């Protein structure tokens, strides 16, 4: 009778390496978001580390994502923010008692956010196709929309933006995506 090379004595050793490998992988994936956000915040002093970590960790599938997948997740978060903010602006514009200047700035913001939607969709397509330079250009255009929107409200003294938090969130999410795109470029991925 022939004995198996895999005996009961090798089972504990196999199980040790099996669990070690999967525990190490889980720890690495768990640490990837904070490490990625740390790098993003170092590269962009206007980016909040806490915002980055909280945003990415809240996204489904982020706990098992690699850096490239985190970039895609960040762009999906931008898309959601832009779409949601656009709907919020439409809702605000339904108020017939709005100050005429507030209405005018909200209409500008609506146009900016409407223009940002195809940009973020194209950024996602380019990113998936590993066309990082185009993704970078498109996300930069998206980044400019909430900045321009918020700046408009500061042009008139006493006018308060009802979109400050949403605009800041869009800027932060865009900064995360841009940092990740740049990281991929520095890791040797082509930015073509």
C-alpha positions in Angstrom: 0.0 0.0 0.0 1.3 3.4 -1.0 1.2 6.3 1.4 0.2 9.7 0.4 2.7 12.5 0.2 0.2 14.7 1.9 0.0 13.2 5.4 -1.8 14.3 8.5 1.4 15.7 9.8 1.6 18.2 6.9 -2.0 19.3 7.4 -1.3 21.7 10.3 1.6 23.3 8.2 -0.7 23.6 5.2 -3.5 25.2 7.3 -1.0 27.6 8.9 0.2 28.9 5.6 -3.3 29.0 4.2 -4.6 31.1 7.1 -1.5 33.2 7.2 -1.8 34.1 3.5 -5.5 35.1 3.7 -5.0 37.0 7.0 -2.1 38.9 5.4 -4.2 39.6 2.3 -7.1 40.9 4.5 -4.8 43.1 6.5 -3.2 44.5 3.4 -6.6 45.3 1.9 -7.8 46.8 5.1 -4.7 49.0 5.4 -4.8 50.0 1.7 -7.4 52.7 2.1 -5.7 54.5 5.0 -2.3 54.2 3.2 -3.7 55.4 -0.1 -5.5 58.3 1.6 -2.3 59.2 3.5 -0.4 59.4 0.2 -3.3 61.4 -1.4 -3.3 63.9 1.5 0.5 64.3 1.3 0.3 65.1 -2.4 -2.6 67.6 -2.0 -2.6 69.8 1.2 -6.2 70.7 0.5 -7.3 67.1 0.7 -8.6 65.9 4.1 -7.2 62.5 5.1 -10.3 61.8 7.2 -12.7 62.6 4.4 -10.8 60.4 2.0 -10.8 57.4 4.4 -14.4 57.8 5.4 -15.6 58.2 1.8 -13.7 55.2 0.4 -14.5 52.9 3.4 -18.2 53.7 3.0 -18.2 52.4 -0.6 -19.2 48.8 -1.2 -16.3 46.5 -2.2 -13.7 49.0 -1.1 -12.4 46.7 1.7 -11.1 44.2 -0.9 -10.1 46.7 -3.5 -6.6 47.4 -4.9 -5.4 50.9 -5.7 -6.7 50.8 -9.3 -10.2 49.7 -8.0 -10.1 52.5 -5.4 -9.6 55.0 -8.2 -12.7 53.6 -9.9 -14.6 53.7 -6.6 -13.6 57.4 -6.1 -14.9 58.3 -9.6 -18.2 56.5 -8.9 -18.5 58.6 -5.7 -17.9 61.7 -7.7 -20.6 60.7 -10.2 -23.0 60.1 -7.4 -22.2 63.4 -5.7 -22.4 65.4 -9.0 -25.8 63.8 -9.9 -27.2 64.2 -6.5 -26.1 67.9 -6.2 -27.6 68.6 -9.6 -30.9 67.2 -8.4 -30.6 69.3 -5.2 -30.1 72.4 -7.2 -33.2 71.7 -9.4 -35.1 71.3 -6.2 -33.9 74.6 -4.8 -34.8 76.4 -8.0 -38.4 75.3 -7.6 -38.7 77.8 -4.7 -40.5 80.8 -6.3 -39.4 83.1 -3.4 -35.7 82.8 -4.1 -33.6 86.0 -4.1 -32.9 86.9 -7.8 -29.2 86.8 -7.3 -29.3 83.5 -5.5 -31.4 82.1 -8.3 -29.0 83.4 -10.9 -26.0 81.7 -9.2 -27.9 78.5 -8.7 -28.7 78.5 -12.4 -25.0 78.8 -13.2 -24.2 76.0 -10.8 -26.9 73.8 -12.4 -25.2 74.4 -15.8 -21.8 73.6 -14.3 -23.0 70.4 -12.6 -24.9 69.4 -15.7 -21.7 69.8 -17.8 -19.7 67.8 -15.2 -21.9 64.7 -15.6 -20.6 63.7 -19.1 -17.1 64.6 -18.0 -17.1 62.1 -15.1 -18.7 59.4 -17.2 -16.0 59.9 -19.8 -13.4 59.9 -17.1 -14.6 56.5 -15.9 -14.5 55.1 -19.4 -11.0 56.4 -19.9 -9.9 55.1 -16.5 -11.3 51.7 -17.2 -9.4 51.7 -20.6 -6.2 52.7 -18.7 -6.2 56.1 -20.6 -5.1 57.9 -17.5 -4.1 61.2 -19.1 -7.7 61.6 -20.5 -9.2 60.5 -17.1 -7.0 63.1 -15.4 -8.2 65.9 -17.8 -11.8 64.9 -17.3 -11.6 64.7 -13.5 -9.9 68.1 -13.5 -12.8 69.5 -15.4 -15.2 68.0 -12.9 -13.0 69.5 -10.0 -13.4 72.9 -11.6 -17.3 72.8 -11.6 -17.9 73.0 -7.8 -15.0 75.4 -7.3 -16.5 77.8 -9.9 -20.0 77.3 -8.5 -18.9 78.1 -4.9 -16.8 81.1 -6.0 -19.8 82.6 -7.7 -21.7 82.9 -4.4 -18.7 84.9 -2.9 -18.9 87.5 -5.7 -21.9 89.2 -4.1 -21.5 90.4 -0.5 -24.0 88.8 1.9 -24.9 86.0 -0.4 -24.6 82.6 1.3 -24.1 79.5 -0.8 -26.6 76.7 0.0 -24.2 74.3 -1.7 -21.0 74.8 0.3 -20.9 71.3 1.8 -21.8 69.6 -1.5 -19.3 71.7 -3.4 -16.5 70.9 -0.9 -17.4 67.2 -1.0 -17.2 67.2 -4.9 -13.8 69.0 -4.7 -12.5 66.5 -2.1 -13.7 63.4 -4.1 -12.1 64.8 -7.2 -8.8 65.4 -5.4 -8.8 61.8 -4.3 -9.4 60.5 -7.8 -6.7 62.8 -9.2 -4.2 61.7 -6.6 -4.9 58.0 -7.3 -4.6 58.6 -11.1 -1.2 60.3 -10.4 -0.2 57.4 -8.2 -0.9 54.9 -10.9 1.2 57.0 -13.3 4.1 57.0 -10.8 3.8 53.2 -10.5 4.7 52.8 -14.1 1.2 52.8 -15.6 1.1 54.8 -18.8 -0.7 58.2 -18.6 -1.4 58.1 -22.4 
